[in-house]
């Protein structure tokens, strides 16, 4: 499937579209323990441990919207509880039809990076945000 647009929804409202998205991952930690068989042979057993999720990193062209900056500012001002929000990473095709969705819980912007500004460059000015969260699931 060719993807055309990644959209960030926060509390059900489309906040921004992005050109890059990474960190849509979940992992189960592995716990290893040693056990002896009836024959006295030592073996290592592996069992699932705690779940953990990667931070989501989104990158987009800078425009007039300051919504991401304002969300990050809540954290900088120490209001992390209000900054925690539920959201979704949505993939849309060329017809803007939703083709995939991952919902995250209690997310907040842990890092915001602005563009490298160089008037002599042909690069597009971008901003990057990192969203730290407490859970991720695919819902479409």
Residue pairs with C-beta under 8 A, 6 or more apart in sequence:
1 93
1 99
2 93
2 94
3 91
3 93
3 99
4 92
4 93
4 94
5 17
5 18
5 91
5 92
5 93
5 96
6 17
6 18
6 19
6 20
6 21
6 58
6 89
6 90
6 91
6 92
7 14
7 16
7 17
7 18
7 89
7 90
7 91
7 92
8 14
8 15
8 16
8 17
8 18
8 58
8 87
8 88
8 89
8 90
9 15
9 87
9 88
9 90
10 71
10 85
10 86
10 87
10 107
11 85
11 86
11 87
15 67
15 68
15 71
15 87
16 58
16 60
16 65
16 67
16 68
17 60
18 58
18 59
18 60
19 59
19 60
19 61
19 126
20 57
20 58
20 59
20 60
21 56
21 57
21 58
21 59
21 89
22 56
22 57
23 54
23 55
23 56
23 57
23 130
24 54
24 56
24 89
24 102
24 136
25 53
25 54
25 136
26 51
26 52
26 53
26 54
26 136
27 51
27 52
27 53
27 54
28 48
28 49
28 50
28 51
28 52
29 48
29 49
29 50
29 51
29 52
30 46
30 47
30 48
30 49
31 46
31 47
31 48
31 49
32 44
32 45
32 46
33 44
33 45
33 47
34 42
34 43
34 44
34 45
35 42
35 43
35 44
35 45
36 42
36 43
37 43
51 135
53 104
53 133
53 134
53 135
53 136
55 110
55 130
55 131
55 132
55 133
56 89
56 104
56 107
56 130
56 131
56 133
56 136
57 128
57 129
57 130
57 131
58 89
58 128
58 129
58 131
59 126
59 127
59 128
60 126
60 127
61 124
61 125
61 126
62 114
62 115
62 125
62 126
62 127
68 109
68 112
68 127
68 129
69 112
69 127
71 83
71 85
71 108
71 109
72 109
72 111
72 112
72 129
74 80
74 82
74 83
74 108
75 83
75 108
75 109
75 110
80 108
83 108
83 109
84 106
84 107
84 108
85 106
85 107
85 108
86 103
86 104
86 105
86 106
86 107
87 103
87 104
87 107
87 131
88 101
88 102
88 103
88 104
88 139
89 101
89 102
89 104
90 98
90 100
90 101
91 98
91 99
91 100
91 101
92 98
92 99
93 99
98 140
99 140
100 138
100 140
101 138
101 139
101 140
102 136
102 137
102 138
102 139
103 136
103 137
103 139
104 131
104 133
104 134
104 135
104 136
105 133
105 134
105 135
105 136
106 133
106 134
106 135
107 131
107 132
107 133
107 134
108 131
108 132
108 133
109 129
109 130
109 131
109 132
110 130
110 131
110 132
111 128
111 129
111 130
112 127
112 128
112 129
112 130
113 127
113 128
113 129
114 127
115 123
115 125
115 126
115 127
116 123
117 125
